[in-house]
């Protein structure tokens, strides 16, 4: 018998379990014949997946499964068909509530709009020490590699909304609402970009406003 995820006859599958936030539960991987266990959220893996539970690190995944928008992958739902430097963007399975972007005295931080900019933007926002909770801080509660999406990342969620929400529903999550969501991209020192998931437009609003948050992250493929 080989040491991969399946034996030579294809009878066994490697399976991993996810918690309510779509995070792999460390040490949960099992080798099993047949169907997934009935209790909990399990996913079969066709290749090795590394479940890194160390705070401050990014999950690294190697997989042979089809990377279609709406597919459950590495603890979230694939949210874009754009691959950058071997990474794909996934969306969290659940909203993180209504939050302000910032409170108190705000500054222009130099946040960016492009794809993959959510992570450095989130780091910049958190470095200011704004009172919590805020739109960036709630993305880092319990796990350190989810981010407040940049303006362009948030638009990817809207463009692919139908497929993303179908995948979220299939995996027991909370579909993205027909509402207003914060991005991590500023317009100026007092305002940041948000996106309407009702009509699709993006606009700048005061950082003290309450809008919804849906975290994203980029993972290796």
N, C-alpha and C positions, 0 to 999 in steps of 0.2 A: 504494500500500500504506500502511495506517495505521501508527501508532507503538505500538499496544497490544500485548498479549501474543499476539494472533492477527491475521493479515491478514484482508481482507474475505471471503475464501473459507473461513476457518477452517482453513487448512492447517498453520499453525505454532503451536507451543506454547512458552511460556517454561518452562524447567525449571531447578531448583536442586538442588545436591547437599548431602547432610548427612553429618557425620562420625559416629563411633561413639557420641558422647554426644547425638546428636540436634541438633547445632548446625549451622546453615547455614555452609558453607565460603565465606568471602568471595571474590567474583569468579568463583564457579562457575556463575553463571547463563548459560544458552545459549538460543538460539532454534533450534528443531529441528522437522522434520516427523516424524510417525509416533510410534513407541513410544519410551519412555525408554531411555537407554543401558543396556547389559547390565551393565557394571561399576560398582559403587558403589550407594549409596542415593540415588535421584533422585525428585523429585516435580514433577508438572506444576502450574503456577500459572495460575489464570484471571484474576488481577489483579496489580498491582504489589506486590511485597514488599520491604521495606527491610531489608537485612541489616546491622545496626549492630554492628560488631566492636569498638567502643571500650569498654574496661573501665568498669564502673560505670553503664552505660546499659541501658535496657530495650528489647528488640526490639519494633519497631512494625510491625504487619502490617495490610494492607487486602486483603480477599479476598471473592470472591463464592461460595466453596464452602460447602456445607451444614455447619453447625457442630454436628454430632451428637457425643454422647459416644462415645469410641472412635475418632474420626477423627484421623489424623495431621495436625498443624497446627503451623506455626511451630517445628518442631524437637522436638515432643513429642506426647502424646496428650491430646485434650480429655477432661477428667476431671470436668466438671460442666456442667449445663445452665443454671446461674445466670450471668447477665451483669451485671456491676457497672461502671457508668461506662464502658461500651463495651469492657470487657475480659472475657476468659474464662480460666479456669484450665486449665493443661495440666500433665501429669505427665511426668517424665523417663522415658526408655525403659529405664533400668537402675537397679537398686539401687546404693547406695553403701557397702555392707558393714555390718558390725557396729561400732557406735560408742557410746562413753559420751556422755551429754548434756553433762557438765562434769566436771572434776577439780579437786582442791584445794579451797580455801575458796569456797563458793557463797553467793549472795545472792538475795533475791527481786528480780527485775528489772522487774516490772510488765508482763510479757508478756501478750498478750490471746488470746482464744479464737476470735474471729470470722473469717469469710471475708475475705480480703485481708490478714490480720494476719501471715501468715508472713514477709513481707518485713521489716516493722519489728521483729518478734520476732527474726529472724535477725540484723539489724543490732545490736540490743541485746545479744544473746549474744556476738557477735564483739567488741563494744566492751569486754567485760570482760577480754579477753586470756587466756582460759583456755588451758591447754596444748592443742596440736593433735596429732593430729586429734581432732575431736569432731563430734557430730551436725550442728552448724551449719556448721563450717568446711569439711567435705567437700562441702557443697552449692555452695561458692564456688571450688572448685579448677578452674582453667582457664577459667571463665566467671563473670561477676559477677552475673548476674541470675536464678540459681536459688536457691530458699529452702527451709529446713526448714518443712514445713507446720504451720500452727496446728492446734489441736485440731479445729476445725470443718472445716478444709480436709482434714485426714487422714480424717475421717469421710466426706467426699464420695468419697474414693478407695474406701472400703469399700462404700458404698451403690452405687456404679457399677462395682464390681470386675469383673464379667463382661465388660461392654463394653470397659472399659479394657484388661484383659488380652488380649482378642481383638485390639484395635488394636495393642497392644505386640507380640504374636506376629507379626502380619501385617507388621510393619515391622522385624523382626529384633532386637527388644529382649528383655529378660529380664522375664517376667511377675512381678507382685507376689506374694510368697510367702505361704503360709499360716503366718504367723509374727507376731512382735511388732514394731511400728514406733514410733519416737519422733515426738512432735509438738514444736513449739517453745514450747508453752504450759506454764508452770509451775503447780504446785499450791501450793507454798510454797518457802521458801529451799532445802530439801533434796530436793524431789521435783518431778517433771514428769509430764505426761500422756503416756501411750502408748496405742496401740490394738492390740487383737488382731485379726488378719485371719483367725483361725481361727473365732472365735465372735462377733466384732463388738463386744465390750465395750471401753470405755475405762476406764483406771484410772491412779492416780498411783503412780509407783515412784521409787526413789532415783536421783538423777542420775548416779551412778557405774555403774549397770547398763549392760550391752551389749545394744542392740537395733538392728534394721535401720533404714535411712534411705532414703526415696524423696523426691527433691526435686520441688518444684512451682514454677510461676511464673504470673503473670497477664500476658497479652499482649493488645494491642489487636486488635479485629476490624474 
